[in-house]
């Protein structure tokens, strides 16, 4: 996906709500901006929690 103004605005909202790195916020914002919501896959428990809090289905490939 192309980095868009929408993704940047959503990522700023994520950063304003909680401490998260810029790249993680952009990754989460990209998933949130998609019309068909994807399963958010990562091993970072904090990021998975943020994704769940924002309504995304999540998957930890490490199985935690």
DRENTORKOL-3810 file (N, C-alpha, C; in nm, 4 decimals):
REM DRENTORKOL-3810
@n.u->0.0838; n.v->-0.1179; n.w->0.0000; ca.u->0.0000; ca.v->0.0000; ca.w->0.0000; c.u->0.0881; c.v->0.1239; c.w->0.0000
@n.u->0.0369; n.v->0.2261; n.w->-0.0613; ca.u->0.1059; ca.v->0.3537; ca.w->-0.0638; c.u->0.0788; c.v->0.4296; c.w->0.0658
@n.u->0.1819; n.v->0.4929; n.w->0.1191; ca.u->0.1653; ca.v->0.5741; ca.w->0.2385; c.u->0.0831; c.v->0.6970; c.w->0.2027
@n.u->-0.0311; n.v->0.7111; n.w->0.2686; ca.u->-0.1240; ca.v->0.8191; ca.w->0.2342; c.u->-0.1412; c.v->0.9139; c.w->0.3520
@n.u->-0.2056; n.v->1.0261; n.w->0.3250; ca.u->-0.2376; ca.v->1.1216; ca.w->0.4301; c.u->-0.3260; c.v->1.0565; c.w->0.5356
@n.u->-0.4209; n.v->0.9748; n.w->0.4920; ca.u->-0.5101; ca.v->0.9050; ca.w->0.5856; c.u->-0.4309; c.v->0.8173; c.w->0.6815
@n.u->-0.3366; n.v->0.7411; n.w->0.6284; ca.u->-0.2545; ca.v->0.6537; ca.w->0.7126; c.u->-0.1734; c.v->0.7366; c.w->0.8114
@n.u->-0.1165; n.v->0.8465; n.w->0.7657; ca.u->-0.0385; ca.v->0.9320; ca.w->0.8553; c.u->-0.1251; c.v->0.9922; c.w->0.9655
@n.u->-0.2466; n.v->1.0337; n.w->0.9308; ca.u->-0.3362; ca.v->1.0908; ca.w->1.0324; c.u->-0.3775; c.v->0.9861; c.w->1.1354
@n.u->-0.4083; n.v->0.8661; n.w->1.0900; ca.u->-0.4443; ca.v->0.7582; ca.w->1.1828; c.u->-0.3247; c.v->0.7247; c.w->1.2714
@n.u->-0.2051; n.v->0.7213; n.w->1.2136; ca.u->-0.0868; ca.v->0.6883; ca.w->1.2933; c.u->-0.0610; c.v->0.7952; c.w->1.3990
@n.u->-0.0883; n.v->0.9205; n.w->1.3687; ca.u->-0.0723; ca.v->1.0266; ca.w->1.4686; c.u->-0.1729; c.v->1.0093; c.w->1.5819
@n.u->-0.2946; n.v->0.9639; n.w->1.5498; ca.u->-0.3938; ca.v->0.9356; ca.w->1.6540; c.u->-0.3461; c.v->0.8218; c.w->1.7448
@n.u->-0.2875; n.v->0.7185; n.w->1.6838; ca.u->-0.2359; ca.v->0.6045; ca.w->1.7611; c.u->-0.1251; c.v->0.6525; c.w->1.8546
@n.u->-0.0328; n.v->0.7321; n.w->1.8024; ca.u->0.0791; ca.v->0.7828; ca.w->1.8822; c.u->0.0292; c.v->0.8730; c.w->1.9947
@n.u->-0.0722; n.v->0.9526; n.w->1.9668; ca.u->-0.1260; ca.v->1.0432; ca.w->2.0687; c.u->-0.1923; c.v->0.9665; c.w->2.1824
@n.u->-0.2455; n.v->0.8484; n.w->2.1523; ca.u->-0.3189; ca.v->0.7712; ca.w->2.2529; c.u->-0.2275; c.v->0.6903; c.w->2.3442
@n.u->-0.1134; n.v->0.6489; n.w->2.2944; ca.u->-0.0245; ca.v->0.5640; ca.w->2.3733; c.u->0.1159; c.v->0.5707; c.w->2.3158
@n.u->0.2146; n.v->0.5364; n.w->2.3990; ca.u->0.3507; ca.v->0.5338; ca.w->2.3471; c.u->0.3656; c.v->0.4135; c.w->2.2549
@n.u->0.4051; n.v->0.4405; n.w->2.1335; ca.u->0.4339; ca.v->0.3376; ca.w->2.0345; c.u->0.5305; c.v->0.3994; c.w->1.9342
@n.u->0.6165; n.v->0.3189; n.w->1.8769; ca.u->0.7113; ca.v->0.3738; ca.w->1.7808; c.u->0.6386; c.v->0.4209; c.w->1.6555
@n.u->0.7005; n.v->0.5113; n.w->1.5851; ca.u->0.6408; ca.v->0.5660; ca.w->1.4635; c.u->0.6138; c.v->0.4563; c.w->1.3615
@n.u->0.7094; n.v->0.3670; n.w->1.3426; ca.u->0.6905; ca.v->0.2600; ca.w->1.2431; c.u->0.5779; c.v->0.1649; c.w->1.2827
@n.u->0.5667; n.v->0.1337; n.w->1.4118; ca.u->0.4563; ca.v->0.0491; ca.w->1.4573; c.u->0.3225; c.v->0.1191; c.w->1.4362
@n.u->0.3182; n.v->0.2489; n.w->1.4629; ca.u->0.1946; ca.v->0.3250; ca.w->1.4425; c.u->0.1550; c.v->0.3261; c.w->1.2956
@n.u->0.2522; n.v->0.3395; n.w->1.2068; ca.u->0.2230; ca.v->0.3386; ca.w->1.0629; c.u->0.1742; c.v->0.1998; c.w->1.0208
@n.u->0.2368; n.v->0.0954; n.w->1.0732; ca.u->0.1936; ca.v->-0.0416; ca.w->1.0410; c.u->0.0494; c.v->-0.0634; c.w->1.0846
@n.u->0.0170; n.v->-0.0238; n.w->1.2062; ca.u->-0.1191; ca.v->-0.0396; ca.w->1.2575; c.u->-0.2166; c.v->0.0481; c.w->1.1805
@n.u->-0.1790; n.v->0.1713; n.w->1.1522; ca.u->-0.2655; ca.v->0.2628; ca.w->1.0784; c.u->-0.2944; c.v->0.2114; c.w->0.9377
@n.u->-0.1965; n.v->0.1483; n.w->0.8765; ca.u->-0.2174; ca.v->0.0912; ca.w->0.7428; c.u->-0.3241; c.v->-0.0170; c.w->0.7481
@n.u->-0.3146; n.v->-0.1053; n.w->0.8455; ca.u->-0.4153; ca.v->-0.2110; ca.w->0.8594; c.u->-0.5531; c.v->-0.1518; c.w->0.8878
@n.u->-0.5571; n.v->-0.0492; n.w->0.9723; ca.u->-0.6856; ca.v->0.0128; ca.w->1.0073; c.u->-0.7485; c.v->0.0866; c.w->0.8897
@n.u->-0.6674; n.v->0.1331; n.w->0.7966; ca.u->-0.7209; ca.v->0.2106; ca.w->0.6840; c.u->-0.7736; c.v->0.1231; c.w->0.5701
@n.u->-0.7492; n.v->-0.0062; n.w->0.5763; ca.u->-0.7925; ca.v->-0.0954; ca.w->0.4691; c.u->-0.9439; c.v->-0.1171; c.w->0.4756
@n.u->-1.0076; n.v->-0.1213; n.w->0.3591; ca.u->-1.1519; ca.v->-0.1420; ca.w->0.3539; c.u->-1.1899; c.v->-0.2778; c.w->0.4111
@n.u->-1.1196; n.v->-0.3811; n.w->0.3690; ca.u->-1.1411; ca.v->-0.5149; ca.w->0.4244; c.u->-1.0351; c.v->-0.5344; c.w->0.5319
@n.u->-1.0775; n.v->-0.5390; n.w->0.6558; ca.u->-0.9829; ca.v->-0.5445; ca.w->0.7676; c.u->-0.9060; c.v->-0.6758; c.w->0.7665
@n.u->-0.7725; n.v->-0.6663; n.w->0.7676; ca.u->-0.6902; ca.v->-0.7875; ca.w->0.7663; c.u->-0.6741; c.v->-0.8444; c.w->0.9068
@n.u->-0.6194; n.v->-0.9637; n.w->0.9138; ca.u->-0.5739; ca.v->-1.0178; ca.w->1.0415; c.u->-0.4378; c.v->-0.9533; c.w->1.0653
@n.u->-0.4220; n.v->-0.8914; n.w->1.1804; ca.u->-0.2982; ca.v->-0.8220; ca.w->1.2135; c.u->-0.2026; c.v->-0.9223; c.w->1.2751
@n.u->-0.0896; n.v->-0.9472; n.w->1.2110; ca.u->0.0046; ca.v->-1.0498; ca.w->1.2532; c.u->0.1336; c.v->-0.9837; c.w->1.3021
@n.u->0.1695; n.v->-1.0103; n.w->1.4264; ca.u->0.2990; ca.v->-0.9680; ca.w->1.4790; c.u->0.3233; c.v->-1.0385; c.w->1.6119
@n.u->0.4460; n.v->-1.0289; n.w->1.6622; ca.u->0.4811; ca.v->-1.0925; ca.w->1.7891; c.u->0.4879; c.v->-0.9935; c.w->1.9038
@n.u->0.4749; n.v->-0.8666; n.w->1.8757; ca.u->0.4814; ca.v->-0.7627; ca.w->1.9783; c.u->0.3469; c.v->-0.7574; c.w->2.0509
@n.u->0.3469; n.v->-0.7975; n.w->2.1780; ca.u->0.2214; ca.v->-0.8084; ca.w->2.2532; c.u->0.1519; c.v->-0.6737; c.w->2.2710
@n.u->0.2288; n.v->-0.5677; n.w->2.2900; ca.u->0.1689; ca.v->-0.4352; ca.w->2.3044; c.u->0.0993; c.v->-0.3941; c.w->2.1749
@n.u->0.1654; n.v->-0.4159; n.w->2.0624; ca.u->0.1080; ca.v->-0.3802; ca.w->1.9330; c.u->-0.0146; c.v->-0.4656; c.w->1.9020
@n.u->-0.0088; n.v->-0.5938; n.w->1.9372; ca.u->-0.1261; ca.v->-0.6804; ca.w->1.9186; c.u->-0.2434; c.v->-0.6297; c.w->2.0020
@n.u->-0.2155; n.v->-0.5866; n.w->2.1242; ca.u->-0.3203; ca.v->-0.5328; ca.w->2.2100; c.u->-0.3822; c.v->-0.4070; c.w->2.1519
@n.u->-0.2985; n.v->-0.3201; n.w->2.0976; ca.u->-0.3499; ca.v->-0.1983; ca.w->2.0337; c.u->-0.4379; c.v->-0.2327; c.w->1.9136
@n.u->-0.3953; n.v->-0.3312; n.w->1.8370; ca.u->-0.4733; ca.v->-0.3736; ca.w->1.7199; c.u->-0.6085; c.v->-0.4295; c.w->1.7636
@n.u->-0.6080; n.v->-0.5127; n.w->1.8669; ca.u->-0.7343; ca.v->-0.5684; ca.w->1.9182; c.u->-0.8245; c.v->-0.4573; c.w->1.9712
@n.u->-0.7645; n.v->-0.3623; n.w->2.0445; ca.u->-0.8425; ca.v->-0.2509; ca.w->2.0992; c.u->-0.9092; c.v->-0.1687; c.w->1.9899
@n.u->-0.8514; n.v->-0.1707; n.w->1.8716; ca.u->-0.9052; ca.v->-0.0934; ca.w->1.7596; c.u->-0.9897; c.v->-0.1804; c.w->1.6656
@n.u->-1.0214; n.v->-0.3029; n.w->1.7110; ca.u->-1.1164; ca.v->-0.3857; ca.w->1.6384; c.u->-1.0600; c.v->-0.4812; c.w->1.5353
@n.u->-0.9284; n.v->-0.4978; n.w->1.5321; ca.u->-0.8703; ca.v->-0.5911; ca.w->1.4362; c.u->-0.8581; c.v->-0.7302; c.w->1.4977
@n.u->-0.8742; n.v->-0.8328; n.w->1.4149; ca.u->-0.8416; ca.v->-0.9685; ca.w->1.4555; c.u->-0.6897; c.v->-0.9774; c.w->1.4551
@n.u->-0.6322; n.v->-1.0527; n.w->1.5481; ca.u->-0.4868; ca.v->-1.0596; ca.w->1.5578; c.u->-0.4379; c.v->-1.2036; c.w->1.5597
@n.u->-0.3092; n.v->-1.2171; n.w->1.5270; ca.u->-0.2444; ca.v->-1.3480; ca.w->1.5299; c.u->-0.0994; c.v->-1.3270; c.w->1.5718
@n.u->-0.0583; n.v->-1.3987; n.w->1.6749; ca.u->0.0810; ca.v->-1.3992; ca.w->1.7177; c.u->0.1446; c.v->-1.5253; c.w->1.6617
@n.u->0.2383; n.v->-1.5127; n.w->1.5670; ca.u->0.2966; ca.v->-1.6337; ca.w->1.5075; c.u->0.3762; c.v->-1.7164; c.w->1.6081
@n.u->0.4125; n.v->-1.6573; n.w->1.7212; ca.u->0.4821; ca.v->-1.7306; ca.w->1.8252; c.u->0.3874; c.v->-1.8099; c.w->1.9141
@n.u->0.2574; n.v->-1.7880; n.w->1.8949; ca.u->0.1563; ca.v->-1.8636; ca.w->1.9666; c.u->0.1314; c.v->-1.8226; c.w->2.1090
@n.u->0.1732; n.v->-1.7013; n.w->2.1467; ca.u->0.1505; ca.v->-1.6558; ca.w->2.2844; c.u->0.0126; c.v->-1.6001; c.w->2.2993
END
